[in-house]
Amino acid sequence: MKKGIVSLMFFAFLQFALIAQESFTNPILRGGHPDPSICRVGDDFYIVNSSFEYFPALPIHHSKDLVNWELIGYGLDRKSQVVSPVNLVDVQQQGGIHAPSIRYHNGLFYIVVTNVYSPKDPNKDAEMVNFIVTAEDPSGPWSDPHVIENAPGIDPDLFFDDDGSVWFVGTHDVGDPNKNGIGEIWVQELDLDRWELKGDRFSVWAGACGGCCVEGPHLYKRDGMYYLMVAEGGTSRNHAVMMAISDDIRGPYQSNPKNPILTSRHLSNNNWVHSTGHADLVELQDGRWYMVALGIRNDLKGTTNMGRETHLIPVNWETAVSGWEEVEDGKWQPIEYYWPICAPETGKVERSTPLPFENSKQIYADIFHDDFESETLDLEWNFRRFPTTTFFKLLPSKSKLRLYLNSAKFAMRESYNLMGFRQKESDFIYEAKMIFNPITNLSEAGISIFQQDDNYLNFTLILEEDRPIIALNYRESGKEVSVLIEQELKNYSGEIIFQVISKNDRYDYAYSLDNGQNYQKFYTSDASLVLCKGYIGTNLGVYATSATDATSDFADFDWVKYSGSTRKSQ
């Protein structure tokens, strides 16, 4: 895979914003980029995010200035990494790759992460496979997974101490160090030569609230003190970031009296972003600090179709009284520690914030255009689970993407003939030109707006009784597929452009049979039909299926074009 080239022909749809030199606009990674973890190597910054059941998994972005980011690769991008024991083949929706942590030590990058897999037998507990992948180059290739046995829980972290020791940081159920769960943080030394835990395990902190959904730990060291940062309060509007301190990595840890250090739980429901939390810290070369944290934009009925996105927050360190100690009979003196102060001017994630580096500018162009002239697939494309069949083929000599049809359809825990890219703004234009001449009845191909196996909109053309039918099929979570509208295309000659325009919280669907010279309005729906109701943001893509595997039908896509537009109200 490699990054595609944005065509100048798409400037008619281009929404381009050159942010004023004094500030940048959050989020810095738009679209479904939750649970960010960040590291710095010299003057280079790298972020990795959760990807759940999607493949390739563990997207990795690079930046020089913390505000302009480029997708450079994935931690998991080949079959040997995702079949066993890390299973992205038939993983349940909202399972898979959770809360990675990226670190760099002695010339090597490390990503430690959990794969959450629920066995198909409902009587069996979910399997939490904690593993590490490594690479000399963050763009890849990354190693096959090194599974860390007897490491319960989720959201692991790695900490490299000054004395050469390496520590694994994990979670488990409060009071039961052998169970998978959330609620208490534990640390244990890790042998990187054997990829196994060693020595004793220490339960170190149950969070500021005593075990309420404590997860996402990250461990830091500053001026000889260990700082443990966690997410707490659940992943919705009570989400928060908490911190504790200790002079011994094994604890005990003392809670910051000012916890939470970051949250939006106290803000109005109308605030532009909510559910902020699950953060990571990075120190700049000049000694300044910044935080990356997830948050949900509040631009569509109190939430967003993009899911949880990555935001950037400045951090200062200040002293605060954290307790008292008796120095002699009847005399006490305050115990002061340095604590991180997030967004010191306002204490919350702001939409607009001063730039980290004065000589940089944030350049934001939310466009994606693929005309399939490359021999490799653009990095933006992804699949729901590892594609078990070779259902697509790039034809660079013809500038086409070909989807072969089979009987695979949207279904729980299945791989089907669908590929897409992340939606990054609520308002957008999405178009795709398709060449499709089916000969098998019930062969179908078109575009898709999808969020989960049971929540999607398919705008497709289907052959029924030898007649080409254009249809809009919708599935709401927990319900069966419904046909919103369908009609025969009597003038169809084998080519069609599908178009979806999202504006003012609605989707307008149209199509063209004359290569874009004229568009026929087809339907209008509420944009919240594929509202992000879980962990994952919405994707836009292409899709093909048939009633039978015994078909030679295929669909060629000449191009896809997407342009997002930032809402001015934000």
Beta strands, then each sheet from edge to edge (+ up, - down):
strand 1: 16-18
strand 2: 23-25
strand 3: 37-41
strand 4: 44-48
strand 5: 54-55
strand 6: 57-63
strand 7: 70-76
strand 8: 96-105
strand 9: 108-117
strand 10: 127-135
strand 11: 146-147
strand 12: 157-160
strand 13: 166-172
strand 14: 184-191
strand 15: 196-205
strand 16: 215-222
strand 17: 225-232
strand 18: 240-246
strand 19: 254-255
strand 20: 262-263
strand 21: 273-283
strand 22: 289-297
strand 23: 308-328
strand 24: 331-342
strand 25: 352-354
strand 26: 363-365
strand 27: 367-370
strand 28: 383-384
strand 29: 392-395
strand 30: 400-404
strand 31: 418-422
strand 32: 427-436
strand 33: 444-452
strand 34: 455-464
strand 35: 467-475
strand 36: 481-488
strand 37: 495-503
strand 38: 506-512
strand 39: 520-526
strand 40: 539-545
strand 41: 554-565
sheet 1: 1+ 26-
sheet 2: 2+ 25-
sheet 3: 3+ 4- 6+ 7-
sheet 4: 5+ 28-
sheet 5: 8+ 9- 10+ 11-
sheet 6: 12+ 13- 14+ 15-
sheet 7: 16+ 17- 18+ 19-
sheet 8: 16+ 17- 18+ 20-
sheet 9: 21+ 22- 23+ 24-
sheet 10: 27+ 41- 30+ 29-
sheet 11: 27+ 41- 32+ 37- 38+ 39-
sheet 12: 31+ 40- 33+ 34- 35+ 36-
end
